[in-house]
Amino acid sequence: MDITEVRVKLINNKDERLKAFCSMTLDDDFVVRDVKVIEGTSGYFVAMPSRKMSDHCPKCGGKNHLRARYCNNCAAPLGEERARKDAKGRIKLHADIAHPINAECRTRIQEQIVKAFEEEIEKSKQPGYKPIDFDEPDDHIPDSA
């Protein structure tokens, strides 16, 4: 598997740890969007796309995020211990949508995305810099007839 393209959209909020959203193209065939570059205590790291975990109200069946104390639909109180915990005992609030299966793959992805991020930071310092727009068509998928 080769990462054939990385697109970087810098985030301008200086106070946040989130520094960029990226899309990563694999083998010129498959795109993974919403990869995040985050500033950690020992440098930048990559967070894969994820979704917030949720559950359903036992009274009405309404969908609620795991930190909710009351149902968004019927206002019934929700139990405190609804969320599963990870191996370190922390509440698991997000689930990866896509992720590498082994450390080698994670390292390769992280190195290439952080490199592209740092290159984009340098480009952003140039006069006339135009940030990338993820909403521009880039999929090159032929229209169906």
C-alpha positions as CSV (number, residue, x, y, z in Angstrom):
1,M,0.0,0.0,0.0
2,D,1.4,3.4,-1.0
3,I,0.1,6.8,0.1
4,T,0.0,8.5,-3.2
5,E,-1.4,11.9,-2.1
6,V,-2.0,13.8,1.1
7,R,-4.1,17.0,1.2
8,V,-3.8,19.2,4.2
9,K,-6.3,21.8,5.4
10,L,-4.7,23.9,8.1
11,I,-6.8,25.0,11.1
12,N,-6.2,28.7,12.1
13,N,-7.2,28.5,15.8
14,K,-3.8,29.0,17.6
15,D,-5.2,27.9,21.0
16,E,-6.4,24.5,19.9
17,R,-4.3,21.3,19.7
18,L,-6.0,20.3,16.5
19,K,-3.8,21.7,13.7
20,A,-5.1,20.3,10.5
21,F,-7.6,18.0,8.7
22,C,-6.1,15.8,6.0
23,S,-7.2,13.4,3.3
24,M,-5.0,10.6,2.3
25,T,-5.2,8.7,-1.0
26,L,-4.0,5.1,-1.1
27,D,-2.7,3.6,-4.3
28,D,-4.4,6.3,-6.4
29,D,-7.6,4.3,-5.7
30,F,-9.0,4.9,-2.2
31,V,-9.4,8.1,-0.1
32,V,-9.5,8.4,3.7
33,R,-10.8,11.8,4.8
34,D,-10.9,13.5,8.2
35,V,-7.4,12.4,9.3
36,K,-6.4,14.9,12.0
37,V,-3.0,16.3,12.9
38,I,-2.8,17.1,16.6
39,E,-0.1,18.8,18.6
40,G,0.9,16.6,21.5
41,T,3.4,17.1,24.3
42,S,6.2,15.4,22.2
43,G,5.3,16.8,18.8
44,Y,2.6,16.2,16.1
45,F,0.7,13.0,15.8
46,V,-2.0,11.7,13.6
47,A,-5.5,10.7,14.7
48,M,-7.6,8.6,12.4
49,P,-11.2,9.5,11.5
50,S,-13.6,8.5,14.2
51,R,-17.2,8.8,15.3
52,K,-18.7,9.6,18.7
53,M,-20.0,6.5,20.4
54,S,-23.6,6.6,21.5
55,D,-26.3,4.5,22.9
56,H,-30.1,4.4,23.1
57,C,-32.4,5.5,25.9
58,P,-34.0,2.5,27.7
59,K,-37.3,4.4,28.0
60,C,-37.9,5.8,24.5
61,G,-35.0,4.4,22.3
62,G,-33.7,7.9,21.5
63,K,-30.0,8.1,20.5
64,N,-27.7,9.9,23.0
65,H,-23.9,10.5,23.3
66,L,-22.3,8.6,26.1
67,R,-21.7,11.7,28.3
68,A,-25.4,12.7,28.2
69,R,-27.0,12.6,31.6
70,Y,-30.6,12.9,30.2
71,C,-32.1,11.6,27.0
72,N,-32.2,14.2,24.2
73,N,-35.6,12.9,23.2
74,C,-37.7,12.3,26.4
75,A,-35.4,13.8,29.1
76,A,-35.3,10.6,31.1
77,P,-32.2,10.3,33.3
78,L,-29.5,8.0,31.8
79,G,-27.2,5.8,33.8
80,E,-23.7,7.0,34.7
81,E,-21.9,3.8,33.7
82,R,-23.2,3.3,30.2
83,A,-19.8,3.6,28.4
84,R,-17.3,0.8,27.9
85,K,-13.8,1.3,29.2
86,D,-10.6,0.6,27.4
87,A,-7.7,-1.5,28.7
88,K,-6.4,1.4,30.7
89,G,-9.8,2.0,32.4
90,R,-10.6,5.1,30.4
91,I,-14.1,5.7,29.0
92,K,-14.2,4.9,25.3
93,L,-16.0,7.9,23.8
94,H,-14.9,7.5,20.1
95,A,-14.6,4.6,17.7
96,D,-12.2,4.6,14.7
97,I,-13.8,4.5,11.3
98,A,-10.5,3.6,9.6
99,H,-7.2,2.7,11.2
100,P,-3.9,0.9,10.6
101,I,-3.7,-2.7,11.8
102,N,0.0,-2.6,12.8
103,A,2.6,-0.3,14.2
104,E,4.6,-0.2,10.9
105,C,1.6,1.0,8.9
106,R,0.8,3.6,11.6
107,T,4.4,4.9,11.5
108,R,4.4,5.1,7.7
109,I,1.1,7.0,7.7
110,Q,2.1,9.3,10.5
111,E,5.5,10.2,9.0
112,Q,4.0,11.0,5.6
113,I,1.0,13.0,6.9
114,V,3.2,15.0,9.4
115,K,5.7,15.7,6.5
116,A,2.9,17.0,4.3
117,F,1.5,19.1,7.2
118,E,4.9,20.7,7.8
119,E,5.2,21.4,4.0
120,E,1.8,23.0,4.0
121,I,2.8,25.2,7.0
122,E,5.8,26.4,5.0
123,K,3.6,27.1,1.9
124,S,1.1,29.0,4.0
125,K,3.9,31.5,4.9
126,Q,4.3,32.4,1.2
127,P,2.5,35.5,-0.3
128,G,-0.6,34.5,-2.2
129,Y,-1.1,31.3,-0.3
130,K,-4.5,29.8,-1.1
131,P,-5.6,27.0,1.3
132,I,-7.0,23.8,-0.2
133,D,-10.7,23.4,-0.4
134,F,-11.9,19.8,0.4
135,D,-15.2,20.6,-1.3
136,E,-13.6,20.9,-4.7
137,P,-14.3,17.8,-6.9
138,D,-11.3,15.5,-6.7
139,D,-12.7,12.0,-7.1
140,H,-12.4,11.7,-10.9
141,I,-15.3,9.3,-10.9
142,P,-17.0,9.2,-14.3
143,D,-20.7,10.2,-14.3
144,S,-23.0,7.2,-14.6
145,A,-25.1,7.1,-17.7
